[in-house]
Amino acid sequence: MLTLLSCAKTMSEKASAEVPFTTVPQFRETARDNALQLAQLTPEELAKMLGTNAKIAVENKMRYLDFVVEGKTGTAALLAYTGIVFKRLNPSDFSDGDFRYAQDHLRLTSFLYGYLRPLDEILPYRLEGGVRLPEYGGLTMFEFWRERLTDLFISDIKAAGGVLCNLASDEMRGLFDWKRVEREVEVVTPEFRVWKGGKLKTIVVYTKMMRGEMTRYILKNRIENVADLAAFQSDEGFAYAPELSSQSKPVFTV
């Protein structure tokens, strides 16, 4: 089984753990080209394009310039992202075996790098899927990456057993020809819901937390079969709800 996670907006240059090795991102040169295009923009242009304030825009302009600095070293992708999902995934205590397993069974989306393995060495950046870079003829980053990533993504899923556990946000489907993915492999998308006022609701922060925790559960326990996801339980009380679930959408409630 292959698990898919979304990238996070927040990143760190300091690794929280030692990894057994690092790898080169499969689209490193494309990421460098993307960064160079962004580095040519003014902080004001970047702030508007990325939807950030001036401080974040300036910080990221400097980050883009780092992509041409000779000898600049990065961080393994799984340790570089620091959003809620990755805090709950908590790879800081992973063993070498955990990292090696993750390298074969986990993939991360990235609007700059396209598609990452956990141990791919990356530099910090910020980019959104709706951004249209000047040299790409008006294509959004979703449109730019779709043709480049779909074959590779499907190939990786098949190599990991032909089943995708999709724990990425809904928007990330736009990076791939998702209809084709669903035709060629089995896609399972866990959902996390909260009972509130007698109704089931989706609360974003809990969804992010549980995506991270389930990914950790999958990697730590070497989960290969969809049926074994039902044993997942969180400290917050999320547990499998068979009466609400289907094969492709297992539901976990609290």
N, C-alpha and C positions, 0 to 999 in steps of 0.2 A: 504494500500500500504506500502511496505517495501522499504527503500532506502539503497543502498550499497555504501560505500565510501572506498577508499584506505587509509591505514595508511600513515604517513609522516616520512621522515628520521629525521627531526628535532623535538626535544621534549623539554619540560620544566618540572621541578619539582614543579613549583609554579603555583597553580591554579589561573585563572583570574576571577573566580566567585565562589560563594558558591553553592553547589548542595544539593538537599533535602535529598539525601542518596547516599551511594555507594554500589556496589555489588561485589561479588567475581567472577573473570573471570571463565568461564566454563572449561577452560583448564589451570588453574593456576599451577597445579602440573607439567603438561607437559612443560609449559613455564619455570618453575624453573629447570627442568631437562635439557632443552635446554641451559639455561643460565649457568648451571654448566659445561656442555660440553665446552662451549665457554670460560669460565673462566680458563680452564686448558691450553689453548693455549697461546703462547707467544705473545707479542705485534706485533712482526714481522709476525708471522703466521696470526694473526687477520687482520693486514693491508692488507696482500695479499688476504685473504679470503673475506674480506668486500670491497676491492677496495678503501681503504682510506689511508690517510697519517698517520705517526707515532703518531701524537698528538691525532687524533680521535681514533686510535686503543687503545692507553693507557687509554683514557677516558672511552671507552666502556668496557675494561677489568675490570676497577674499578666498572662500572655499573653492570656487570655480578656478581661480588663478592657480591654486595649488596643484591642479591636474597637470600642469606643465613644469612643475618643479622637479628637477632631476633628483632621483633617490628618495622622494617623498613616500613614506610607508603608510599603509592603511591598517585597518582592523578587520578581522573576520566578520562577515556580515551578521552572523547570529549574535555577535557581541557588540556590534556597532549601533544597532537600533535600540532605543531606550523607551519606547512608548509602553502603554499599559499592557498590551499583549506580551511584549518581551519581558517586562518585569515579572509577570505571572509565569511565563515560560521558565524564567530564572536559570539560564545556562551557566551561571557562575559556579555551580557545583557539579557540572557535568564531568564525567570521567572521559578518558581518551576513547573508550569504547562507545560512549554516548555520542560524542562528536563524530566519530567515524560512521556510526549508524545514521545520524542525522544527515550527514553528507550525501548518503544514498537515498534517504527517504523523506527529505524535506526540501521544499523550494520556496523562495521568497520573491515577490514581485518588486519591481523598482522602475519608476518612471525614467530614471537616468540610465541605469544599467540594464534595464529590461527584465532580467530574470537571473536570479542568483542562487547558488548553492550556499549552505551555511558557512563554509570555510573559505569562500571567495573573499579575497582581501579588497576592501573598498575604502574610498575616501568619503568624508562627510559631505553632504549636499542637501539641497532642497529643490523639489520639482513637483509639479502637479500634472495630473493626466490631461487636463484640458488645455495646457500650454501648447502654443503653436510656434515652433522655432523657425526663424527666417529661412533657413536653407531647405526646409522640408515641404515647400509648396503649399503651405496652409494646413497641413495635416496636424491633428492633435497628437499628443504622445500615445494615446490609445491607438489611433489609426496607424501611426508610424510603426509601432511594435507588433501589431497583430499578425501581419504576414511573416515577420521574422521569428516569432516565438511559437506559433501554433504547432508546427511539425516537431520541434524540439520538445515541447511540453508533452505532447502525446507520446513521443518516444520514451521519455523519462517515466511516464506513468506505466507504460507497458513493461518497461524494464524492472519496475518495482512491484509487479504483480497484476497490473491492469485495473487497479482501483484507485480513485482519487478521493481523499478526504479533504473536502474544500472548506477550510477555515479562514479563507480570505474574505474581505468585505465584498459586497455585491458589485461595486464599481470595478473591481479588478477583473471581472469576466470580460470587460471591454478590451483587455490586452491580448485576448485570444479569440479565435473563431470558436466561440463557446458551443454553438450548435454542433459543430463538427466534433469537438471534444466529447460531448454527451453521446454522440453516435458511436464513437470508436472505443470508448472506455466506460467503465462504471463510475458514476459520480455520486458521492454521498456528501450531503451538506447538513451537518448537525445544526440544530437550532436551540437557543437557550431562552427560556421565557420565565416570567415572574408572575405569580398570582397576586393580583392587586385589585381590591374592590370586587372580588368575585369573578374577575376576568383575567385572562392570560395576556400579558403585555411584554413587548420586547423593549428592554432598557439597554441603551447602547453601551454604557460603562460595564454592565454585567456581561454583555455579549463579548466585549473585548477581553475582559478578565478570563472568561471561560474558554475562549479560543486559545489563549495562552496556556491555561492549565491543561486543556485537553491535549494540546500539542506536546506538552511535557509528559503527560501520561502515555501518549503513543510512543514517544521516543524512549522514555525510561523503561517501558514494559515491552518494547519491541512488538507493538501491536501490528499484526498483518491481516487480520480478518475483521470485516465490518461488524460481525456479531459481537466481537469482544469490546466494542466501544460502549456497549450497554452497561458494562461494569464500572464505567467512569463515575466518580462521585467527587464533589468539591467540598472544601471546608465551609463554604457558604450554604451548603445543603442541596445544590443542584444534583438531581438524580434522573435516571432514565424513566421516561413516561411511556410505556408500551402502548397504552390506549390512544395516545396522540401521535404516535410515530408511524413512519412507513420505512421501507427498505432504503429509499434514497434520502429521506429526511428524518433521522432520529431526533426526537425532541427530549430535552432535559429541562426539568422545571424545579422551582423552589417555592 
